[in-house]
């Protein structure tokens, strides 16, 4: 899966390189996308635990983060594919004097995902909520010993980039010229942070 995802992300950056205006990775990485929200969706929220979470070992913490990383990368792959579909569709209508119907585009991309990847708007939204709950579990985890700051920091970057990617793909707005740099930035952030997180987990 890692090789397939890496190839997809590379293809995305190459395909979008012209639209990104010769996009270059920032000098400091991993870089969150421009203006990401500070947290994942607030609704729905899991109820607050009445008792403190049980303490877990560093090994259990790493396993929790590893499972989260794998799930997020799977969902990001779907969103990147959807974003490339939108980029191609949007670009083909960019000169239309009647403008671009973004709602129609979103509906078409969800139908395309359903046909080719057994995913749709409902399943993608459910995955976002599940990742939000898993992220909350990770941040609230009581680790026996100190959780590596590098790991938690990379998780934060991944969540920020994933949520921004989810937002721009499922709720596109503005112009194609605004959409493309955001898609590039999210792709870059998820690619680099995901790889760095995998390396950090394996190093432990």
Residue frames relative to the residue before (quaternion, step in Angstrom):
aa qw qx qy qz dx dy dz
X 1.0000 0.0000 0.0000 0.0000 0.00 0.00 0.00
X 0.6215 0.5590 -0.3453 0.4266 3.59 1.01 -0.82
X 0.6737 0.4906 -0.3041 0.4615 3.58 0.92 -0.92
X 0.6500 0.5172 -0.3183 0.4568 3.59 0.98 -0.84
X 0.6723 0.4950 -0.2955 0.4645 3.56 0.95 -0.89
X 0.6387 0.5221 -0.3299 0.4590 3.57 0.97 -0.82
X 0.6530 0.5084 -0.3135 0.4657 3.58 0.99 -0.84
X 0.6396 0.5240 -0.3244 0.4595 3.58 1.01 -0.80
X 0.6761 0.4907 -0.3009 0.4600 3.57 0.88 -0.92
X 0.6321 0.5194 -0.3351 0.4674 3.56 1.03 -0.76
X 0.6413 0.5176 -0.3172 0.4692 3.56 1.00 -0.84
X 0.6332 0.5377 -0.3324 0.4466 3.55 1.00 -0.81
X 0.6840 0.4804 -0.2967 0.4619 3.57 0.85 -0.91
X 0.6500 0.5042 -0.3243 0.4670 3.58 1.01 -0.76
X 0.6663 0.5123 -0.3037 0.4487 3.57 0.95 -0.89
X 0.7514 0.3987 -0.2035 0.4847 3.53 1.04 -0.80
X 0.4093 0.7619 -0.4512 0.2199 3.59 1.25 -0.17
X 0.6532 0.4968 -0.3263 0.4691 3.59 0.98 -0.75
X 0.6819 0.4885 -0.2868 0.4627 3.56 0.90 -0.93
X 0.6650 0.4921 -0.3021 0.4736 3.56 1.14 -0.58
X 0.4729 -0.6903 0.4410 0.3247 3.55 1.23 0.07
X 0.6768 -0.4562 0.2941 0.4973 3.58 0.98 0.83
X 0.0048 0.8571 -0.5146 0.0224 3.55 0.95 0.92
X 0.0477 -0.7745 0.6307 0.0079 3.54 -1.01 0.89
X 0.5177 -0.6327 0.4718 0.3304 3.54 -1.01 0.76
X 0.5235 -0.6405 0.4503 0.3361 3.58 -0.97 0.75
X 0.6005 -0.6029 0.3896 0.3524 3.57 -1.16 0.54
X 0.7192 0.3108 -0.2134 0.5836 3.57 1.18 -0.46
X 0.0283 0.8185 -0.5712 0.0551 3.58 -0.65 1.05
X 0.5718 -0.1438 -0.8025 -0.0913 1.57 -2.33 0.86
X 0.3148 -0.7777 0.5239 0.1471 3.56 -0.97 0.86
X 0.3934 -0.7004 0.5328 0.2661 3.62 -0.74 0.95
X 0.5679 -0.5896 0.4321 0.3783 3.59 -1.12 0.51
X 0.6610 -0.5169 0.3437 0.4216 3.59 -1.15 0.45
X 0.8823 0.0379 -0.0370 0.4678 3.54 -0.94 0.92
X 0.2121 0.7950 -0.5510 0.1395 3.63 0.88 0.78
X 0.5504 -0.5804 0.4623 0.3827 3.58 -1.15 0.48
X 0.5430 -0.6591 0.4205 0.3065 3.56 -1.07 0.66
X 0.8028 0.1121 -0.0698 0.5814 3.57 1.20 -0.24
X 0.6069 -0.5485 0.4312 0.3807 3.52 -1.31 0.30
X 0.7309 -0.4281 0.2575 0.4650 3.63 -1.17 0.28
X 0.4325 -0.7268 0.4783 0.2366 3.55 -0.93 0.93
X 0.7773 0.2573 -0.1394 0.5569 3.60 1.17 -0.40
X 0.5516 -0.2636 -0.7905 0.0367 1.52 -1.76 1.73
X 0.3306 -0.7407 0.5546 0.1855 3.56 -1.17 0.56
X 0.4591 -0.6391 0.5350 0.3075 3.50 -1.12 0.69
X 0.5332 -0.6279 0.4435 0.3533 3.61 -0.98 0.70
X 0.5410 -0.6239 0.4505 0.3394 3.53 -1.07 0.73
X 0.4960 -0.6608 0.4763 0.3008 3.53 -0.99 0.87
X 0.4387 -0.7046 0.4964 0.2544 3.54 -1.00 0.85
X 0.7545 0.2410 -0.1541 0.5907 3.55 1.21 -0.47
X 0.6115 -0.5613 0.3920 0.3968 3.60 -1.10 0.56
X 0.5526 -0.6000 0.4592 0.3517 3.54 -1.14 0.67
X 0.5321 -0.6323 0.4449 0.3452 3.59 -1.01 0.73
X 0.5235 -0.6287 0.4694 0.3321 3.54 -1.08 0.65
X 0.1447 -0.7910 0.5911 0.0626 3.55 -0.97 0.88
X 0.5364 -0.6253 0.4641 0.3254 3.54 -1.22 0.51
X 0.6519 -0.5011 0.3798 0.4239 3.61 -1.21 0.30
X 0.6168 0.5413 -0.3454 0.4552 3.58 1.09 -0.69
X 0.6607 0.4932 -0.3029 0.4780 3.59 0.95 -0.84
X 0.6279 0.5368 -0.3311 0.4560 3.57 1.03 -0.77
X 0.6689 0.4929 -0.3009 0.4682 3.56 0.91 -0.90
X 0.6293 0.5234 -0.3345 0.4671 3.58 1.04 -0.73
X 0.6285 0.5332 -0.3259 0.4632 3.58 1.03 -0.81
X 0.6874 0.4739 -0.2789 0.4745 3.56 0.88 -0.96
X 0.6340 0.5411 -0.3336 0.4403 3.59 1.00 -0.79
X 0.6552 0.4972 -0.3090 0.4775 3.59 0.97 -0.84
X 0.6320 0.5296 -0.3193 0.4671 3.56 1.05 -0.82
X 0.6492 0.5302 -0.3068 0.4509 3.56 0.91 -0.95
X 0.6670 0.5043 -0.3037 0.4567 3.58 0.90 -0.92
X 0.6692 0.4919 -0.3061 0.4652 3.58 0.91 -0.87
X 0.6569 0.5104 -0.3234 0.4509 3.58 0.89 -0.87
X 0.6632 0.5044 -0.3208 0.4504 3.59 0.93 -0.82
X 0.6098 0.5396 -0.3522 0.4613 3.59 1.06 -0.66
X 0.6912 0.4663 -0.2747 0.4789 3.57 0.91 -0.95
X 0.6232 0.5362 -0.3425 0.4547 3.59 1.04 -0.70
X 0.6038 0.5623 -0.3592 0.4361 3.57 1.05 -0.72
X 0.6481 0.5115 -0.3136 0.4690 3.58 0.94 -0.85
X 0.6889 0.4882 -0.2858 0.4531 3.57 0.90 -0.94
X 0.6212 0.5245 -0.3447 0.4693 3.59 1.04 -0.70
X 0.6375 0.5136 -0.3272 0.4719 3.59 0.95 -0.85
X 0.6514 0.5081 -0.3088 0.4713 3.57 0.98 -0.89
X 0.6517 0.5246 -0.3127 0.4498 3.58 0.97 -0.85
X 0.6481 0.4999 -0.3197 0.4773 3.60 1.02 -0.74
X 0.6074 0.5373 -0.3445 0.4730 3.57 1.07 -0.71
X 0.6671 0.4952 -0.2972 0.4707 3.57 0.92 -0.93
X 0.6199 0.5481 -0.3415 0.4457 3.57 0.99 -0.81
X 0.6885 0.4745 -0.2839 0.4693 3.58 0.87 -0.95
X 0.6670 0.4968 -0.3054 0.4638 3.58 0.92 -0.88
X 0.6591 0.5238 -0.2927 0.4533 3.54 0.90 -1.01
X 0.6722 0.5127 -0.2959 0.4446 3.55 0.92 -0.94
X 0.6559 0.5261 -0.3200 0.4365 3.58 1.03 -0.74
X 0.7430 0.3625 -0.2087 0.5224 3.58 1.24 -0.45
X 0.3841 0.7758 -0.4502 0.2188 3.58 1.27 0.02
X 0.7249 0.4182 -0.2519 0.4860 3.57 1.14 -0.52
X 0.4122 0.7184 -0.4667 0.3101 3.56 1.27 0.13
X 0.4265 -0.7268 0.4706 0.2616 3.63 -0.64 1.05
X 0.6502 0.5134 -0.3192 0.4601 3.59 1.19 -0.42
X 0.5355 -0.6377 0.3999 0.3828 3.56 1.29 -0.04
X 0.5132 -0.6352 0.4939 0.2986 3.54 -1.37 0.03
X 0.3089 -0.7352 0.5767 0.1774 3.56 -0.89 0.98
X 0.2294 -0.8214 0.5085 0.1187 3.57 -0.05 1.30
X 0.6014 0.5484 -0.3658 0.4515 3.59 1.09 -0.58
X 0.6471 0.5031 -0.3117 0.4807 3.57 0.99 -0.81
X 0.6311 0.5339 -0.3305 0.4555 3.57 1.01 -0.79
X 0.6581 0.5086 -0.3094 0.4610 3.57 0.91 -0.89
X 0.6442 0.5156 -0.3205 0.4653 3.57 0.97 -0.81
X 0.6585 0.5148 -0.3062 0.4556 3.57 0.97 -0.85
X 0.6722 0.4939 -0.3162 0.4519 3.59 0.91 -0.84
X 0.6413 0.5091 -0.3315 0.4686 3.59 1.06 -0.65
X 0.6213 0.5150 -0.3360 0.4856 3.57 1.09 -0.66
X 0.6344 0.5277 -0.3185 0.4664 3.58 1.03 -0.77
X 0.6478 0.5041 -0.3157 0.4761 3.58 0.96 -0.82
X 0.6432 0.5312 -0.3197 0.4494 3.56 0.99 -0.83
X 0.6832 0.4971 -0.2799 0.4558 3.57 0.99 -0.83
X 0.8058 0.3301 -0.1354 0.4726 3.55 0.93 -0.90
X 0.8225 0.2202 -0.0849 0.5174 3.60 1.06 -0.60
X 0.4279 -0.7245 0.4521 0.2959 3.60 1.25 0.28
X 0.5532 0.5494 -0.4160 0.4682 3.56 0.92 0.98
X 0.0095 -0.7872 0.6165 0.0088 3.55 -1.19 0.52
X 0.7668 -0.3671 0.2448 0.4662 3.56 -1.30 -0.04
X 0.6621 0.5129 -0.3125 0.4483 3.59 0.97 -0.83
X 0.6923 0.4731 -0.2917 0.4602 3.60 0.86 -0.90
X 0.6384 0.5154 -0.3286 0.4677 3.58 1.07 -0.71
X 0.6508 0.4994 -0.3145 0.4776 3.59 1.02 -0.79
X 0.6370 0.5218 -0.3288 0.4624 3.59 1.01 -0.79
X 0.6396 0.5208 -0.3242 0.4633 3.57 1.01 -0.80
X 0.6241 0.5382 -0.3342 0.4573 3.58 1.04 -0.78
X 0.6634 0.4934 -0.3040 0.4733 3.59 0.94 -0.86
X 0.6589 0.5083 -0.3114 0.4587 3.58 0.97 -0.82
X 0.6484 0.4957 -0.3172 0.4830 3.57 1.02 -0.73
X 0.6086 0.5415 -0.3516 0.4612 3.58 1.07 -0.68
X 0.6637 0.4934 -0.3033 0.4735 3.59 0.96 -0.85
X 0.6543 0.5070 -0.3142 0.4650 3.58 0.99 -0.83
X 0.6280 0.5291 -0.3264 0.4681 3.57 1.06 -0.77
X 0.6353 0.5219 -0.3265 0.4663 3.58 1.01 -0.80
X 0.6362 0.5242 -0.3236 0.4645 3.59 1.04 -0.77
X 0.6546 0.5147 -0.3150 0.4554 3.56 0.98 -0.83
X 0.7001 0.4694 -0.2819 0.4583 3.58 0.83 -0.93
X 0.7079 0.4390 -0.2628 0.4870 3.59 1.14 -0.56
X 0.4337 0.7328 -0.4465 0.2748 3.58 1.26 -0.18
X 0.2674 -0.7357 0.6046 0.1473 3.55 -1.01 0.91
X 0.1027 -0.8378 0.5361 0.0088 3.52 -0.02 1.36
X 0.4391 -0.6726 0.5344 0.2631 3.54 -1.00 0.88
X 0.7335 0.1590 -0.1684 0.6390 3.51 0.03 1.33
X 0.6159 -0.5722 0.3940 0.3715 3.57 -1.24 0.13
X 0.4091 -0.6885 0.5413 0.2561 3.57 -0.87 0.96
X 0.5336 -0.6435 0.4305 0.3403 3.62 -0.83 0.91
X 0.4672 -0.7006 0.4671 0.2697 3.55 -0.75 1.06
X 0.6008 0.5730 -0.3626 0.4234 3.57 1.06 -0.71
X 0.6671 0.5059 -0.3085 0.4515 3.57 0.92 -0.89
X 0.6871 0.4749 -0.2974 0.4624 3.58 0.79 -0.95
X 0.6367 0.5329 -0.3299 0.4492 3.58 1.03 -0.71
X 0.6676 0.4889 -0.2999 0.4747 3.57 0.99 -0.81
X 0.5963 0.5440 -0.3587 0.4689 3.58 1.10 -0.65
X 0.6383 0.5301 -0.3235 0.4549 3.58 0.96 -0.85
X 0.6549 0.5074 -0.3129 0.4644 3.59 0.94 -0.87
X 0.6481 0.5279 -0.3158 0.4490 3.57 0.94 -0.89
X 0.6704 0.4960 -0.3015 0.4623 3.57 0.88 -0.94
X 0.6450 0.5267 -0.3210 0.4511 3.58 0.93 -0.86
X 0.7014 0.4620 -0.2694 0.4713 3.56 0.85 -0.99
X 0.6412 0.5245 -0.3283 0.4538 3.59 0.99 -0.80
X 0.6831 0.4805 -0.3053 0.4575 3.58 0.83 -0.90
X 0.6301 0.5119 -0.3399 0.4748 3.58 1.03 -0.70
X 0.6345 0.5231 -0.3206 0.4700 3.57 1.02 -0.82
X 0.6336 0.5294 -0.3214 0.4637 3.58 0.94 -0.89
X 0.6799 0.5102 -0.2900 0.4397 3.57 0.91 -0.94
X 0.7220 0.4458 -0.2773 0.4506 3.60 0.76 -0.96
X 0.6653 0.4927 -0.3129 0.4656 3.61 1.11 -0.57
X 0.7584 0.3810 -0.2145 0.4833 3.60 0.88 -0.88
X 0.7801 0.1913 -0.1210 0.5832 3.59 1.21 -0.40
X 0.0175 0.8406 -0.5411 0.0169 3.62 0.69 1.02
X 0.0433 0.7830 -0.6179 0.0560 3.53 -1.12 0.74
X 0.7053 0.4593 -0.3215 0.4339 3.54 -1.28 0.09
X 0.6625 -0.4845 0.3950 0.4128 3.53 -1.11 -0.78
X 0.6575 -0.4863 0.3913 0.4220 3.54 -1.30 0.25
X 0.6388 0.5402 -0.3250 0.4409 3.58 1.04 -0.76
X 0.6636 0.4561 -0.3025 0.5099 3.59 1.18 -0.45
X 0.6339 0.5603 -0.3191 0.4270 3.57 1.07 -0.76
X 0.6746 0.5501 -0.3084 0.3836 3.56 0.83 -1.02
X 0.6864 0.4600 -0.3242 0.4606 3.67 0.74 -0.84
X 0.6247 0.5336 -0.3479 0.4516 3.59 1.05 -0.65
X 0.6536 0.5017 -0.3111 0.4736 3.57 0.96 -0.85
X 0.6301 0.5264 -0.3239 0.4701 3.58 1.02 -0.78
X 0.6893 0.4961 -0.2841 0.4449 3.56 0.84 -0.99
X 0.6481 0.5042 -0.3180 0.4739 3.57 0.98 -0.83
X 0.6306 0.5371 -0.3250 0.4563 3.57 0.99 -0.87
X 0.6725 0.4980 -0.2925 0.4628 3.56 0.89 -0.95
X 0.6792 0.5075 -0.2996 0.4375 3.57 0.82 -0.97
X 0.6793 0.4795 -0.2953 0.4706 3.58 0.91 -0.89
X 0.6414 0.5350 -0.3263 0.4426 3.57 0.96 -0.84
X 0.7405 0.4259 -0.2427 0.4598 3.57 0.69 -1.07
X 0.6814 0.4781 -0.3017 0.4649 3.58 0.89 -0.86
X 0.6377 0.5264 -0.3335 0.4528 3.59 1.01 -0.74
X 0.6614 0.4944 -0.3038 0.4752 3.57 0.96 -0.84
X 0.6642 0.5007 -0.3035 0.4647 3.56 0.96 -0.87
X 0.6431 0.5140 -0.3257 0.4650 3.58 1.02 -0.75
X 0.6279 0.5245 -0.3379 0.4653 3.59 0.96 -0.78
X 0.6639 0.5005 -0.3042 0.4650 3.58 0.93 -0.89
X 0.6543 0.5124 -0.3149 0.4586 3.59 0.97 -0.85
X 0.6588 0.5025 -0.3066 0.4684 3.59 0.99 -0.78
X 0.6730 0.4911 -0.2926 0.4693 3.57 0.97 -0.82
X 0.6229 0.5565 -0.3389 0.4330 3.57 1.11 -0.66
X 0.6480 0.5417 -0.3178 0.4310 3.56 1.14 -0.58
